[in-house]
């Protein structure tokens, strides 16, 4: 599973708020909600955030193994 916990830390580190992403960079609020819920995100959106935040992909997301189901 891909998780986006690192996004929020990177935003804080870079001093960019969710409000700023929505109003200054035209990131859709529903996209941010998808990040919160670790839902499907288009790579073009991740690319835009990397440009906005001047960071690498691994500063936004990471792969975490799913727990085995029985």
N, C-alpha and C positions, 0 to 999 in steps of 0.2 A: 504494500500500500504506500502511496506517496502522501506524505504529510507536509503541511505548509507552516509548521510552528516557527520555523526560522524567519519567515517573512516578517512577522510582527517585531521580532528582535532587530532585524536589519532596518526596518522602518524607523524604529526608535533610535537606533544608532546613527542613522543618517538624518534624523530630525524631520522626517516626512510623516504627516498624519494621514489617517484615512480621509479626513475632510479635504486635505490638500490633493490626495489622489483623485477624489471624485470631482472637485471643483476646479483644480488647476491643471490636472492631467487627463481629465475626461475618462477615468476608469469607472466603469459602471458599478453601482452599489451592489447589484446582484452578483457581480464577479467577486467582489470582496466577501460576500456571504458564502460563495462557493469555496473560497480559500479557508474561511472559518470552519466549514463543514468537511474539509478535505475531499471535496467533490471533484468532478471532472473539470479540468482547466485546459483551455487551448494553449498550445505552445506559443502562439503569437502573443497571448496575454503575458505569459512568463517572460518572453523576449522584451516586451514593452516595459515591464517592471524592472528587469535587469538594466535597461537603458536609463529609466527614471532614477533608480536607486544607485546606479553606477556600481553594480555588484555582479557576482557570478550566480549561476543557477543554484549551486549548492548553498548560497546564502538565503535562498527563498524556500527550497524544498529538500526533502531527503526521503530515501526509501527505507521503510521499516517493514520487516517481515510480518506477515499476518500470523496470528496465533493458530496453531493447528486445530482443526475441528474434528470432533469425534462422532 
